[in-house]
Amino acid sequence: MIEPGLTDHPARAEATHPAISTGLYTGALLMIVMLGALVAANRIPGLEKYALERNGASYSLFVLFMMIPVLRFLKRPLQLFGSAMIGWVIFVLGYDFAGMYFPNLFQVLRTPFQVLIEGAIFYGVCAVGSWVGEMALHARHHTIAPRRRRSDSYTNHHS
């Protein structure tokens, strides 16, 4: 027997929107990569001779995880931007907290506000590009014919 107030419908049990869950996962993955890169660069001196490879691997993972919302919501620009910004804000919060443990982080790299703006611009450009691309594909597949108005045909026949 189901208690009052509880639902037996499985679709209602999962109330999270895919854009929100994708954003949360993306933010967590970006934070993990950032923290791993910071720890590897600052706390493991044995990796210093492999700095180029270490940084290349970190950048590659970061870009790969950063593209998750873009690839998942490529044909839905609003969800793309919303999901990406949720993930990016989580990353920026982690970056801000990392600045407490790595005191010169913001002097060597960027401030959290700069990082937030750069991410918003990047994801905004991706969302607008997605929107324009969808509009171009839609226009290519559907002919755009001029509409004949009733008044146009009336004046042509009676002139």
Secondary structure, 3 states (H helix, E strand, C coil): CCCCCCCCCHHHHCCCCHHHHHHHHHHHHHHHHHHHHHHHHHCCHHHHHHHHHHHHHHHHHHHHHHCHHHHHCCCCHHHHHHHHHHHHHHHHHHHHHHHHHCCCHHHHCCCHHHHHHHHHHHHHHHHHHHHHHHHHHHHHHCCCCCCCCHHHHHHHHCC
